[in-house]
Structures are given as C-alpha cells and as structure tokens.
Amino acid sequence: MQGQAPQLRLDPAPEWRVYREEVRISELAESAGVPTSTVRYYERVGLLAQPHRTASGYRDYAEDAAARLLLIARARRMGLSCDQVTSLLPVWSTSSCGATQERVARLIEDKQAEIAERILELKQFSAQLDDVRTRLEAEAPPPACRADLSCCVPESTGGPVAIELTPRRA
C-alpha cells in the first residue's frame, strides 16, 4: 500500500471501544429529556432500533439514535401517538426536511380535529352532568334511598360516556 498513510487505531483491540462514539442509555435519554424507561419502551414498540450491547450487557447507542429519539420525544410531546410517530419516521429518514414538515403539519391538523371532537364530547358530557345535578337539587333527599337509586344517582339522559379523564398534574 504505497502512498497511503497507515490507519491509526485508538482502541487497543477490536470491540473494546475505549474511544467509542456510542452512548449509554442514560446519556441518550438525557439528550432528549426523557427517562431511560421511555427509551426502553420506544425500543419495545419499535420506534428505536435495538442497540448494540456491550459484553457486559450495557446498551450502546449509535450517534444517530440521539436525533431519532429527539424527533420521537418532540412528536410525543405534541400529543402524537406512537402509530403517528411511526408513520412520520420513514419520511424523516429520507432527510427531506420539506416532506417531513408537510407530514408533521398534516399530523397536527389531524390532532387538532381530534381535539375539537374531544371538546364536543366533553361539552356534551358536561351538559349531561348539569342535567343530573339539576334533578338532584330539585327535591330534598328522602329519609332512605329508593330501591331504584333515583334519589341519589338519577338516570342520565344521554347514552354511556366513554371518556377517560386523567388527573391534573400538580
């Protein structure tokens, strides 16, 4: 190999990775502002690729995993589901910022439509609760509950409401 400079090896032996570019799970999680449990979850659901493991079993993530995790974390903070993020990743991986922006804009529009629908459902639910409260307050409670419980838990005028309310964060 005349004319070529010899390649320098910084690692004393292959696979030792003393001078590595990979990062551990804690460093990766910190770079995106998520807990390590979230990184593991994204691996399980396929949003992040399974990383290389060291001989002692530690996860070693390549440098590109940080950018991918940052995209996933930001998309999830916008309220996008894991399925929606999954649909975004192939567009993003093409390195076409314009196409990625368009896809994010469509996903935001979908999310806003979903929110508007949810607001309507919550308003209808609130009206049902107001109706029940009005009926409760319309008459004084009897000395003992009626067998049909209409005195303390009146029948709601609407159908079943499948709304999962999450507690507010303190």
DRENNU-202038 format. One record per residue: residue number from 1; residue in one letter; x, y, z of N, C-alpha, C in turn. Coordinates in Angstrom, 1 decimal, decimal comma. Atoms other than C-alpha are relative to their C-alpha. Example, Ala and Ser with C-alpha at 12.3 -4.5 7.8 and 13.67 -1.06 7.14 Angstrom:
2
seq / type / n.X / n.Y / n.Z / ca.X / ca.Y / ca.Z / c.X / c.Y / c.Z
1 / A / 0,9 / -1,2 / 0,0 / 12,3 / -4,5 / 7,8 / 0,9 / 1,2 / 0,0
2 / S / -0,9 / -1,1 / 0,0 / 13,7 / -1,1 / 7,1 / -0,8 / 1,1 / 0,8
//
This chain:
170
seq / type / n.X / n.Y / n.Z / ca.X / ca.Y / ca.Z / c.X / c.Y / c.Z
1 / M / 0,8 / -1,2 / 0,0 / 0,0 / 0,0 / 0,0 / 0,9 / 1,2 / 0,0
2 / Q / -0,9 / -1,1 / 0,2 / 2,4 / 2,5 / -1,2 / -0,8 / 1,3 / -0,2
3 / G / 0,6 / -1,3 / 0,2 / 1,4 / 6,2 / -1,0 / -1,2 / 0,2 / 1,0
4 / Q / 1,1 / -0,2 / -0,9 / -1,3 / 5,6 / 1,7 / 0,6 / 0,1 / 1,4
5 / A / -0,4 / -0,1 / -1,4 / -0,9 / 6,7 / 5,3 / -0,6 / -1,2 / 0,8
6 / P / 0,6 / 1,0 / -0,8 / -1,3 / 3,9 / 7,8 / -1,2 / 0,5 / 0,9
7 / Q / 1,1 / -0,4 / -0,9 / -4,6 / 3,9 / 9,7 / 0,4 / -0,2 / 1,4
8 / L / -0,2 / 0,0 / -1,4 / -4,3 / 4,7 / 13,3 / -1,2 / -0,7 / 0,7
9 / R / 1,0 / 0,6 / -0,8 / -6,2 / 2,5 / 15,7 / 0,1 / 0,6 / 1,4
10 / L / 0,0 / -0,5 / -1,3 / -7,1 / 4,2 / 19,0 / -0,3 / -1,1 / 1,0
11 / D / 0,4 / 1,1 / -0,9 / -8,7 / 1,1 / 20,5 / 1,1 / -1,0 / 0,1
12 / P / -1,1 / 1,0 / -0,1 / -6,2 / -1,4 / 21,9 / -0,3 / -1,3 / -0,7
13 / A / 0,4 / 1,2 / 0,6 / -8,2 / -4,3 / 20,5 / -1,4 / 0,2 / -0,6
14 / P / 1,3 / -0,2 / 0,5 / -11,3 / -4,6 / 18,3 / -1,1 / -0,3 / 1,0
15 / E / 1,1 / 0,1 / -0,9 / -14,6 / -4,4 / 20,2 / 0,2 / 0,5 / 1,4
16 / W / -0,2 / -0,6 / -1,3 / -13,0 / -2,8 / 23,2 / -0,7 / 1,3 / 0,2
17 / R / 0,7 / -1,3 / 0,1 / -14,4 / 0,6 / 22,2 / 0,4 / 0,9 / 1,1
18 / V / -0,5 / -1,0 / -1,0 / -12,3 / 2,6 / 24,6 / -0,3 / 1,4 / -0,5
19 / Y / 0,3 / -1,3 / 0,6 / -12,7 / 5,5 / 22,2 / -1,2 / -0,2 / -0,9
20 / R / 1,2 / 0,3 / 0,7 / -16,2 / 5,0 / 21,2 / -0,9 / 1,2 / -0,3
21 / E / 0,9 / -1,0 / 0,4 / -18,8 / 7,1 / 19,5 / -1,4 / -0,3 / 0,6
22 / E / 1,3 / 0,4 / -0,6 / -21,7 / 5,2 / 21,1 / -0,2 / 0,6 / 1,4
23 / V / 0,3 / -0,6 / -1,4 / -23,5 / 6,5 / 24,2 / -0,9 / -1,1 / 0,7
24 / R / 0,8 / 0,8 / -0,9 / -25,2 / 4,7 / 27,1 / -1,4 / 0,5 / 0,0
25 / I / 1,4 / -0,3 / 0,0 / -28,9 / 4,7 / 27,6 / -0,3 / 1,3 / 0,9
26 / S / 0,2 / -1,2 / -0,8 / -28,7 / 7,4 / 30,4 / 0,4 / 1,3 / -0,8
27 / E / -0,5 / -1,2 / 0,8 / -26,7 / 9,8 / 28,1 / -1,0 / 0,3 / -1,1
28 / L / 1,0 / -0,2 / 1,0 / -29,2 / 9,2 / 25,3 / -1,3 / 0,6 / 0,5
29 / A / 1,2 / -0,5 / -0,6 / -32,2 / 9,7 / 27,5 / 0,1 / 1,5 / 0,4
30 / E / -0,3 / -1,4 / -0,4 / -30,7 / 12,9 / 28,9 / 0,0 / 1,0 / -1,2
31 / S / -0,1 / -0,9 / 1,2 / -30,0 / 14,3 / 25,4 / -1,4 / 0,4 / -0,5
32 / A / 1,3 / -0,3 / 0,5 / -33,7 / 14,1 / 24,6 / -1,0 / 0,5 / 1,1
33 / G / 0,9 / -0,5 / -1,1 / -35,1 / 15,0 / 28,0 / -1,1 / -1,0 / 0,4
34 / V / 1,0 / 1,1 / -0,3 / -36,8 / 11,6 / 28,6 / 0,6 / -0,9 / 1,0
35 / P / -0,6 / 1,0 / -0,9 / -36,4 / 9,0 / 31,3 / 0,5 / -1,3 / -0,8
36 / T / -0,5 / 1,2 / 0,6 / -34,5 / 5,8 / 30,5 / -1,1 / -1,0 / -0,3
37 / S / 1,1 / 0,9 / 0,2 / -37,7 / 3,8 / 30,9 / -0,7 / 0,3 / -1,3
38 / T / 0,6 / -0,4 / 1,3 / -39,1 / 5,8 / 27,9 / 0,8 / -0,6 / -1,1
39 / V / -0,9 / 0,5 / 1,1 / -36,1 / 4,8 / 25,8 / -0,2 / -1,5 / -0,2
40 / R / 0,2 / 1,4 / 0,0 / -36,6 / 1,2 / 26,7 / -1,4 / -0,3 / -0,7
41 / Y / 1,3 / 0,1 / 0,6 / -40,3 / 1,5 / 25,8 / 0,0 / 0,2 / -1,5
42 / Y / -0,1 / -0,2 / 1,5 / -39,6 / 3,0 / 22,4 / 0,7 / -1,1 / -0,7
43 / E / -0,6 / 1,2 / 0,6 / -37,3 / 0,1 / 21,8 / -1,0 / -1,1 / -0,2
44 / R / 0,9 / 1,1 / 0,0 / -40,0 / -2,4 / 22,7 / -1,1 / 0,2 / -1,1
45 / V / 1,0 / -0,2 / 1,0 / -42,6 / -0,8 / 20,4 / 0,5 / 0,3 / -1,4
46 / G / -0,6 / 0,0 / 1,4 / -40,1 / -0,5 / 17,5 / 0,2 / 1,4 / -0,5
47 / L / -0,3 / -1,3 / 0,5 / -39,7 / 3,3 / 17,4 / 1,5 / 0,2 / 0,0
48 / L / -1,5 / 0,0 / 0,0 / -36,0 / 2,9 / 18,3 / 0,5 / -1,4 / -0,3
49 / A / -0,6 / 1,3 / 0,2 / -33,8 / 0,1 / 17,0 / 0,7 / -0,5 / 1,2
50 / Q / -0,7 / 0,7 / -1,1 / -32,4 / -2,4 / 19,4 / 1,5 / 0,4 / -0,1
51 / P / -1,4 / -0,5 / 0,1 / -28,9 / -1,0 / 20,2 / 1,0 / -1,2 / 0,2
52 / H / -1,1 / 1,0 / -0,2 / -25,6 / -2,9 / 20,2 / 0,1 / -0,1 / 1,5
53 / R / -0,2 / 0,3 / -1,5 / -24,9 / -4,5 / 23,6 / 1,5 / -0,2 / 0,2
54 / T / -1,4 / 0,3 / -0,4 / -21,5 / -4,5 / 25,3 / 0,1 / -1,4 / 0,5
55 / A / -0,2 / 1,3 / -0,6 / -20,0 / -7,7 / 26,6 / -0,7 / -0,2 / 1,3
56 / S / 0,6 / 0,0 / -1,3 / -21,4 / -6,8 / 30,0 / -1,5 / 0,3 / -0,1
57 / G / 1,4 / -0,2 / 0,1 / -24,9 / -6,2 / 28,6 / -0,5 / 1,4 / -0,1
58 / Y / 0,5 / -1,4 / 0,1 / -25,0 / -2,4 / 28,5 / -0,4 / 0,3 / -1,4
59 / R / 0,4 / -0,4 / 1,3 / -26,8 / -0,8 / 25,7 / 0,9 / 1,1 / -0,5
60 / D / -0,8 / -1,0 / 0,6 / -24,6 / 1,2 / 23,3 / -0,7 / 0,5 / -1,2
61 / Y / 0,8 / -0,6 / 1,1 / -26,5 / 3,6 / 21,0 / 0,9 / 0,8 / -0,9
62 / A / -0,7 / -0,8 / 1,0 / -25,1 / 5,0 / 17,8 / -0,4 / 1,4 / 0,1
63 / E / 0,2 / -1,4 / 0,0 / -24,9 / 8,7 / 17,3 / -1,4 / 0,4 / -0,6
64 / D / 1,3 / -0,3 / 0,7 / -28,0 / 8,7 / 15,0 / -1,2 / -0,3 / 0,9
65 / A / 1,1 / 0,3 / -0,9 / -30,1 / 7,3 / 17,8 / -0,5 / 1,2 / 0,8
66 / A / 0,4 / -1,3 / -0,8 / -30,0 / 10,7 / 19,6 / -0,9 / 0,8 / -0,8
67 / A / 0,8 / -0,8 / 0,8 / -31,5 / 12,5 / 16,7 / -1,4 / -0,6 / -0,2
68 / R / 1,3 / 0,7 / 0,1 / -34,2 / 9,9 / 16,2 / -0,8 / 0,1 / 1,3
69 / L / 0,7 / -0,1 / -1,3 / -35,1 / 9,9 / 19,9 / -0,5 / 1,4 / 0,2
70 / L / 0,5 / -1,4 / -0,1 / -35,3 / 13,7 / 19,9 / -1,2 / 0,2 / -0,8
71 / L / 1,2 / -0,2 / 0,8 / -37,7 / 13,6 / 17,0 / -1,2 / -0,7 / 0,6
72 / I / 1,1 / 0,8 / -0,6 / -39,8 / 10,9 / 18,7 / -0,5 / 0,7 / 1,3
73 / A / 0,4 / -0,7 / -1,2 / -39,8 / 12,8 / 22,0 / -0,8 / 1,3 / -0,3
74 / R / 0,7 / -1,3 / 0,4 / -40,8 / 16,1 / 20,4 / -1,4 / -0,3 / -0,6
75 / A / 1,3 / 0,4 / 0,6 / -43,6 / 14,4 / 18,4 / -1,0 / -0,5 / 1,1
76 / R / 0,8 / 0,5 / -1,1 / -44,9 / 12,6 / 21,5 / -0,5 / 1,2 / 0,9
77 / R / 0,4 / -1,2 / -0,8 / -44,9 / 16,0 / 23,4 / -1,1 / 0,8 / -0,7
78 / M / 1,1 / -0,7 / 0,8 / -47,1 / 17,4 / 20,6 / -1,3 / -0,8 / 0,1
79 / G / 1,2 / 0,8 / -0,1 / -49,6 / 14,6 / 21,5 / -0,2 / -1,0 / -1,1
80 / L / 0,2 / 1,0 / 1,1 / -48,9 / 12,4 / 18,5 / 0,2 / -1,4 / 0,7
81 / S / 0,0 / 1,4 / -0,5 / -49,5 / 8,7 / 19,2 / 1,3 / -0,7 / -0,6
82 / C / -1,1 / 0,8 / 0,5 / -46,8 / 6,1 / 18,7 / -0,2 / -0,4 / -1,5
83 / D / 0,3 / 0,3 / 1,4 / -48,6 / 5,0 / 15,5 / 0,3 / 1,2 / -0,9
84 / Q / -0,2 / -1,2 / 0,8 / -48,5 / 8,6 / 14,2 / 1,5 / 0,2 / -0,2
85 / V / -1,4 / -0,1 / 0,1 / -44,8 / 8,8 / 15,0 / 0,6 / -1,0 / -0,9
86 / T / -0,5 / 1,1 / 0,9 / -44,2 / 5,5 / 13,3 / -0,2 / 0,4 / -1,5
87 / S / 0,3 / -0,4 / 1,4 / -45,8 / 7,0 / 10,1 / 0,9 / 1,2 / -0,4
88 / L / -0,9 / -1,2 / 0,3 / -43,5 / 10,1 / 10,4 / 1,4 / -0,4 / -0,2
89 / L / -1,4 / 0,4 / 0,0 / -40,2 / 8,2 / 10,8 / 0,5 / -0,3 / -1,4
90 / P / -0,6 / 0,2 / 1,3 / -39,8 / 7,0 / 7,2 / 0,1 / 1,2 / -0,8
91 / V / -0,1 / -1,3 / 0,8 / -40,5 / 10,5 / 5,8 / 1,3 / 0,7 / 0,6
92 / W / -1,2 / -0,7 / -0,6 / -37,9 / 12,0 / 8,3 / 1,3 / -0,7 / -0,4
93 / S / -1,3 / 0,7 / 0,3 / -35,3 / 9,3 / 7,5 / 0,5 / 0,2 / -1,4
94 / T / -0,5 / -0,3 / 1,4 / -35,2 / 10,4 / 3,8 / 0,8 / 1,3 / 0,0
95 / S / -0,8 / -1,2 / -0,1 / -33,5 / 13,6 / 5,0 / -0,7 / 1,2 / -0,7
96 / S / 0,6 / -1,1 / 0,7 / -36,1 / 15,7 / 3,2 / -0,8 / 0,8 / 1,1
97 / C / 0,6 / -0,8 / -1,1 / -37,0 / 18,5 / 5,7 / -1,4 / 0,5 / -0,5
98 / G / 1,3 / -0,5 / 0,5 / -39,8 / 19,8 / 3,4 / -1,1 / -1,1 / 0,1
99 / A / 1,0 / 1,1 / -0,1 / -41,5 / 16,4 / 3,3 / -0,3 / -0,3 / 1,4
100 / T / 0,3 / 0,2 / -1,4 / -41,1 / 16,0 / 7,0 / -0,9 / 1,1 / 0,6
101 / Q / 0,9 / -1,1 / -0,4 / -42,6 / 19,4 / 7,6 / -1,4 / -0,2 / -0,4
102 / E / 1,4 / 0,2 / 0,5 / -45,6 / 18,6 / 5,4 / -0,7 / -1,1 / 0,8
103 / R / 0,5 / 1,1 / -0,7 / -46,1 / 15,3 / 7,2 / -0,4 / 0,4 / 1,5
104 / V / 0,3 / -0,5 / -1,3 / -45,9 / 17,0 / 10,6 / -1,2 / 0,9 / 0,0
105 / A / 1,1 / -0,9 / 0,1 / -48,3 / 19,7 / 9,5 / -1,3 / -0,8 / -0,1
106 / R / 1,3 / 0,8 / 0,2 / -50,9 / 17,0 / 8,4 / -0,3 / -0,7 / 1,3
107 / L / 0,2 / 0,6 / -1,3 / -50,4 / 15,2 / 11,7 / -0,6 / 0,9 / 1,0
108 / I / 0,5 / -1,0 / -0,9 / -51,0 / 18,4 / 13,6 / -1,5 / 0,3 / -0,3
109 / E / 1,4 / -0,2 / 0,4 / -54,2 / 19,0 / 11,6 / -0,9 / -1,1 / 0,5
110 / D / 0,8 / 1,2 / -0,5 / -55,4 / 15,5 / 12,4 / -0,2 / 0,1 / 1,5
111 / K / 0,1 / -0,1 / -1,5 / -54,6 / 16,1 / 16,1 / -0,9 / 1,1 / 0,4
112 / Q / 1,0 / -1,1 / -0,3 / -56,5 / 19,4 / 16,1 / -1,4 / -0,4 / -0,3
113 / A / 1,3 / 0,5 / 0,2 / -59,5 / 17,7 / 14,6 / -0,4 / -0,9 / 1,1
114 / E / 0,3 / 0,9 / -1,1 / -59,3 / 15,0 / 17,2 / -0,3 / 0,8 / 1,3
115 / I / 0,2 / -0,9 / -1,2 / -59,1 / 17,7 / 19,9 / -1,4 / 0,6 / 0,0
116 / A / 1,3 / -0,6 / 0,2 / -62,1 / 19,5 / 18,5 / -1,2 / -1,0 / 0,3
117 / E / 1,0 / 1,0 / -0,2 / -64,1 / 16,3 / 18,5 / -0,1 / -0,4 / 1,5
118 / R / -0,1 / 0,3 / -1,4 / -63,0 / 15,6 / 22,1 / -0,7 / 1,1 / 0,8
119 / I / 0,7 / -1,1 / -0,7 / -64,1 / 19,1 / 23,2 / -1,5 / -0,1 / -0,1
120 / L / 1,4 / 0,1 / 0,2 / -67,5 / 18,5 / 21,7 / -0,5 / -1,1 / 0,9
121 / E / 0,5 / 1,1 / -0,9 / -67,8 / 15,2 / 23,6 / 0,0 / 0,4 / 1,4
122 / L / -0,1 / -0,4 / -1,4 / -66,7 / 16,8 / 26,8 / -1,1 / 1,1 / 0,3
123 / K / 1,2 / -0,9 / -0,2 / -69,3 / 19,6 / 26,4 / -1,3 / -0,7 / 0,1
124 / Q / 1,2 / 0,8 / -0,1 / -72,0 / 17,1 / 25,8 / 0,0 / -0,7 / 1,4
125 / F / -0,1 / 0,6 / -1,3 / -70,8 / 15,2 / 28,9 / -0,3 / 1,0 / 1,1
126 / S / 0,2 / -1,0 / -1,0 / -70,8 / 18,4 / 30,9 / -1,5 / 0,3 / 0,1
127 / A / 1,5 / -0,3 / 0,0 / -74,4 / 19,1 / 29,9 / -0,8 / -1,1 / 0,6
128 / Q / 0,6 / 1,1 / -0,7 / -75,4 / 15,6 / 31,0 / 0,1 / 0,1 / 1,5
129 / L / -0,3 / -0,1 / -1,5 / -73,8 / 16,2 / 34,4 / -0,8 / 1,1 / 0,6
130 / D / 0,8 / -1,2 / -0,5 / -75,5 / 19,6 / 34,7 / -1,5 / -0,5 / 0,2
131 / D / 1,4 / 0,5 / -0,1 / -78,9 / 17,9 / 34,0 / -0,2 / -0,9 / 1,2
132 / V / 0,1 / 0,9 / -1,1 / -78,3 / 15,2 / 36,6 / 0,1 / 0,8 / 1,3
133 / R / -0,1 / -0,8 / -1,2 / -77,2 / 17,8 / 39,2 / -1,3 / 0,8 / 0,2
134 / T / 1,3 / -0,8 / -0,2 / -80,4 / 19,9 / 38,5 / -1,1 / -0,9 / 0,5
135 / R / 1,1 / 1,0 / -0,5 / -82,6 / 16,8 / 39,0 / 0,3 / -0,4 / 1,5
136 / L / -0,3 / 0,3 / -1,4 / -80,7 / 16,0 / 42,3 / -0,4 / 1,2 / 0,9
137 / E / 0,3 / -1,1 / -0,9 / -81,2 / 19,5 / 43,6 / -1,5 / 0,4 / 0,0
138 / A / 1,5 / -0,4 / 0,2 / -84,9 / 19,7 / 42,5 / -0,8 / -0,5 / 1,2
139 / E / 0,8 / 0,5 / -1,1 / -86,1 / 17,7 / 45,5 / 0,9 / -0,4 / 1,2
140 / A / -0,8 / 0,4 / -1,2 / -84,9 / 17,1 / 49,1 / 0,1 / -1,5 / 0,0
141 / P / -0,2 / 1,5 / 0,0 / -83,4 / 13,7 / 49,7 / -1,0 / -0,7 / 1,0
142 / P / 0,9 / 0,8 / -0,9 / -85,8 / 11,1 / 51,2 / 0,7 / -0,5 / 1,2
143 / P / -0,7 / 0,6 / -1,2 / -85,1 / 9,6 / 54,6 / 0,8 / -1,2 / -0,3
144 / A / -0,8 / 1,2 / 0,3 / -83,9 / 6,4 / 53,0 / 0,0 / -0,1 / -1,6
145 / C / -0,1 / 0,1 / 1,5 / -82,7 / 5,6 / 49,4 / -1,1 / -0,8 / -0,5
146 / R / 1,0 / 0,9 / 0,7 / -85,2 / 4,3 / 47,0 / 0,7 / -1,2 / -0,6
147 / A / -0,5 / 1,2 / 0,6 / -84,7 / 0,9 / 45,5 / 0,7 / 0,2 / -1,3
148 / D / -0,6 / -0,2 / 1,3 / -84,0 / 2,3 / 42,1 / 1,1 / 1,0 / 0,0
149 / L / -1,1 / -0,9 / -0,2 / -81,5 / 4,8 / 43,5 / -0,2 / 1,4 / -0,7
150 / S / 0,2 / -1,3 / 0,7 / -83,1 / 7,7 / 41,5 / 0,1 / 1,2 / 0,9
151 / C / -0,1 / -1,1 / -1,0 / -83,0 / 9,8 / 44,7 / 1,5 / 0,5 / 0,1
152 / C / -1,3 / -0,5 / -0,3 / -79,2 / 9,9 / 44,9 / 0,9 / -0,2 / -1,3
153 / V / -0,7 / 0,2 / 1,3 / -77,9 / 8,7 / 41,4 / -1,0 / -0,1 / -1,1
154 / P / 1,0 / 0,0 / 1,1 / -80,5 / 9,7 / 38,8 / 0,5 / -0,5 / -1,3
155 / E / -0,4 / 0,4 / 1,3 / -80,5 / 8,2 / 35,4 / 0,4 / 1,2 / -0,9
156 / S / -0,5 / -1,1 / 0,9 / -78,6 / 10,3 / 32,9 / -0,8 / -0,1 / -1,3
157 / T / 0,8 / 0,0 / 1,2 / -80,5 / 11,4 / 29,8 / 0,8 / -0,5 / -1,2
158 / G / -0,8 / 0,4 / 1,2 / -77,6 / 10,6 / 27,4 / 0,4 / -1,4 / 0,1
159 / G / -0,5 / 1,3 / 0,0 / -76,0 / 7,4 / 26,5 / 1,3 / -0,2 / 0,8
160 / P / -1,2 / 0,2 / -0,8 / -72,9 / 5,9 / 28,1 / 1,1 / 0,9 / -0,5
161 / V / -1,0 / -0,9 / 0,4 / -70,0 / 8,2 / 28,1 / 1,4 / -0,7 / 0,2
162 / A / -1,3 / 0,7 / -0,1 / -66,6 / 6,6 / 27,4 / 1,1 / 1,1 / -0,1
163 / I / -1,0 / -1,1 / 0,0 / -64,4 / 9,5 / 28,4 / 1,0 / -0,3 / 1,2
164 / E / -1,0 / 0,3 / -1,0 / -61,2 / 8,7 / 30,3 / 0,6 / 1,4 / 0,4
165 / L / -0,6 / -1,2 / -0,5 / -60,3 / 11,7 / 32,4 / 1,2 / -0,3 / 0,8
166 / T / -1,2 / 0,2 / -0,8 / -56,8 / 11,9 / 33,7 / 0,1 / 1,2 / 1,0
167 / P / -0,1 / -1,1 / -1,0 / -56,0 / 13,8 / 36,9 / 1,0 / 1,1 / -0,5
168 / R / -0,9 / -1,1 / 0,3 / -54,3 / 17,2 / 36,6 / 1,3 / -0,2 / 0,8
169 / R / -1,3 / 0,1 / -0,7 / -50,7 / 17,3 / 37,4 / 0,2 / 1,2 / 0,9
170 / A / -0,2 / -1,1 / -1,0 / -49,7 / 19,3 / 40,5 / 1,1 / 0,8 / -0,4
//
